[in-house]
Amino acid sequence: MRPFRFRAEAALQMRRREHDRALVMLARAQAAFVAAQQGVEAAQKTIEHADRELHQAMQTPDPQLPLGWYRSWRLKVREDHRAAEARRDARDKDVREAAGEVSRSRQRVRSLERLRELAVAAWERESRRSDQRTMDALASMRFARRDERTYQ
């Protein structure tokens, strides 16, 4: 019997490469999200530091201290925090989209793998049938020869 050949093997390999690319994109998106999350945490710490500095400056009755500068610095730090949160939210969206693409690509790969498994099973059944037919023919021939010898 001829060897097994899956006709859609090229498509299966292409789908596997697509799935691998989707996994890489997910890993990159997750790394970007972690970096953005760390940026948010750093911005939060900077806000806490700015709040302490402003509070300390307001506690000291020194007319030389530029309270307006502290207030504007604090506002800038808060704006940086909002921007960091927006970046984190965008990276979170990227992670969700990449995870969805990984899921879809995995489904495509799995469907072709199932088709391949079904084709292999059918080929194996046909191979067993062919082997059985050959064995049956061989047994029939042996029986016929033995029977011929008996009657001679």
Beta strands, then each sheet from edge to edge (+ up, - down):
end
